[in-house]
Amino acid sequence: MKAICILIFLILSNSLHAQVILDTLYANNKKSVALFFPQAIRQGITGASHFVFTYNRETKQYFGLLQAQRGEASNLLVVTDDGQVYSYILKYAEQLPKLNYFMSKTESIGTEVPLSLKPKPKQLALDSMEKSLAYYKSFSKYLLKTTPKRLASKKRNGIKLQLQKMVYHKSETYLVMEVSNTSGITFETDFLKVYSVSGNKKRKASYQRLEMKPIYICNYPNKIWNGQLLRFVYVLPKYVLGDKEKLLVELQELNGGRKVTLVTRL
């Protein structure tokens, strides 16, 4: 009786399958009828004790065995590992039309949990990423409103690159930078990269340069017009420079040879 109530609830909770016509399976006490499902069986319940459905409860398997004693018709409810629900009418028969049934996913009458309520790992990951990016943006905007300082500066060919702040916050490092153009020619950015460097560049064996990939950039300077000054924030995973390491920022022009390289020990 309990199984029948569960079956009714599941059918009513999924309007797409409200009018499902259930297939009939036949069994007796002389032979075992094997039922194979697309996913491992998590739960199987019969509506009457004279029908018995056995499956491995310790090691998940894709099949179960059905047997029956003479009696009135009943039902079988099976839930597989992926949450799909299968339901069948059970009847006793002396002569069995089939000994093996291979169920397809299209026979499912619905899902254990409505599809709209199922957790979606990919979506959850995307939501978490969006929240992180929103926070990076918010904190970057806050830093851009604070009073600028000057930790390091480099000017070349009328393009000036300045590192104004280096802020450690939570699990990230925020670099507040400023670029200005007084060259008389618009500067289009090819790339802006940040590296940690150690050793002596003249001694190639000891020189190491490791690019620090950003996780977010606020107000990225794609194009700096003549006379324009732009401030932006470069967000990196938290990284503290060692005693012998330096920070290198490289700004390269697109379709041009101008490049500004800023190096600082901090």
N, C-alpha and C positions, 0 to 999 in steps of 0.2 A: 504493500500500500504506500509505504514511504517513497519507493522508487517511482510510482505513478504520479505522486504529488510533485516530485522534483521534475519529472518529465513535463508535466503541464506548465509548471512555472517557467521552465526554459523555453518552451515553445511560445508562450505568451510574451516573453521578454524580448523576443526577436521577431519583429513584425514581418521581416522579409521571408520568414519561414513559417508563418502562422498557418498556412494551409497545406503543410507537408503531409503526403500520403506515405505511411510507413510500409516498408517491405516486410514480408513474412519469412521467417526462418523456421525450418522444421527439424525436430530432434526426437530421439527416443533413448531408451536405456540400454540398447544393444550396441550402439556405435557412438563414437565421439565425432562431433561436427567441428571442424576447425574454421575459425574466423580470423582472417589476416587483415590488419589495418595499416594505413599509410605511415602512422607514427606509433611509438611504443604505447602500450595501454597503461594508463595511470589508475583507472578505476572502472569496474564493471559490476553492475547490479541487475538482478532479475527481480521481477515483480511478484513472483510466487516461488515457494520453496521446492515445488516439484520440477522446477527448471534450475539447473546448476551451470554457472559459467565460471570456469577456473582459468586463472592466468598467473604468471609468476609475479609475486608481489615484492620479491627481494631483488631480483635481477630483471630489469625492464626488458620486455620482449614485445614483438609486433603481433603475436597471435594468442588466442585463447581457445579453450575447448568447451563446447556446449553439449550437455546431456539433459534428458528429461524423463520423468515418470508420467504415466497416463494422467491427464487432468485437463482442466479448462485452459484456454489460451491466456497468455500473459505478455509481458514485454521485457526487453533487454535495453539497458542504458549503458553506453560506454563513453568514457572521456579519455582522450589520448593526450600525450605530453604537450602538444601544441595548443591545447584548450578546445579542440574540436569535439563536438558532441554528436554521437550516433545513437539512433534509437530504432528498434525493430519489434515487430509483433512476433511472439513465439507460439508455436503450436506443436502438439504431439502428433507424430505420424509413425505408423508401423513401417511403411516403406518411405525411405528418405530420397527426395529428388536430387540432393547434392550432399556431398560430404565435406567439401571445401568451398569457402566463400572468400573472395578477395575484394575487400571494400575499397572504394575510391574516395578521395576527399570530397568529391561532388555529392556524395551520399550524406554528408554531415547536415544535420538539421539546424546548426547554429554554433555559437561559441559559448564556452563556459562563462566568459566575461564579455559584455557587449564590446564590439570592435572599437567604439568611440572611447571606451574606458581603458583599453589595453595600454600598458606602458610602452612607449616607443623609445628604445635606447638612443637611436640616431637623433630623434627629435629632441630628447632630453639633453643630449650633448650639444646640439645646435643652440638650444635655449640657454644653456650654461655659457656657451661661447659668446652669445649675444649679450648676456649680462656682463661678462668680463669686459667685452669691448666697450659697452656703455660706461662701465666704471673707468676704464682707461681714458676714455674721452672726457668724462666729467672731471677727473683729477688733472688731466692735461690742461683743460680750460682754466681750472683754478690756478695752476702754476703760471699760465700765460698772463694772468691778471696781477701776479705778484711783481714787486720791484726787481727789475733786471740787475744782475751783477756781471762781472767779467772774470771768468776763470782762465780763459785762453782766447787768443784771437789771431787770425791770419788773413792778410790781404794780398791778392795777386790779380793783376790785370783789371783792376777796378772792381773786383768781386771780393767782398769781405765776409769771412765766416767766423762766427764768434760762439764759443761755448759759455753760456751764462750761469747755468746751474746743473748740478748733478745730485738728484734726490733719490734716496733709497726709501721705498714705501711698500710695505707688505712684501710681496715676492717679486717686485719689479724695481728696475732702475730707470728713472726718468731723466733724460738729458734735454735741458731747455737750451735751444740754439737760436741764433739769429743770422740771417744772410741779407746783405745789402748790395746794391748794384749802382756804381757811379761810373761805369765804363763807357756810357753813351750808347751801348748796344744791349739789346735784350738778351738775357741769359736763360736758355732752356736747359732744364736738368735732365741728364742722362741717368745718373744714379747718385745716391748719397749712401755711403757705407761707413760703418763704424768697426774698428778693429782694436784688439788688444795686441800690443807688440812688445817683444822682449829681445834682448841681445843687441848686437851691433850690426847695422845693415851692411857695413863694409866687410864684415866677417860672415859670410853666408851660412857657414856651418852652425853658428850660434844664433842667427837671426830667425825669429819666429813671428808670424803674423796670423792671428786667428780672427776671422770675421764674426762679429756678434750680430746675429740675425734679429731684426725687430719683431715684436709681437703686435705693435701698433704704432702708427705715426699720425700725429695730430697736426693739421695744416701743412701737409707736405708741399714744399715749394717747387711745383712743376715748372713755373716760369716766373722769373724776376725781371720786371721791366726796369728800364733805366730810371734811376732816382727812387726806386722802390726799396722798402725795408720790410722783411717778413720774419716773424718769430714762429717757431714750430717746436714740437716736442717729439722726441724719439724714445719709444718705450722698449726696454730690453728685459729679458729675464734677469733677476737679480745677480749681479756679478761685481765682486770687489777686486780691484786691481792689486796684484802683488807688489812687493817693494821694488822689484826691478822691472815692472811692467809700465807701459805707457798707453794712453788712449790716443788713437789715431782716427780722425774723421776726414773722409775724402769726398769731395764734391766735384763731379765730372760733368762737363757740358755736353749736350746732345748735338751731334753734327758740328762739332767745333773742338778746338784743341785746348780750351781753357780748363784748368783744373786747380782747385784750391785744396791743399792738404794741411790740416791742423793737427799738431802733436802736442800733447801735454802730459805731465807726470801726475797732476792733481795732488 
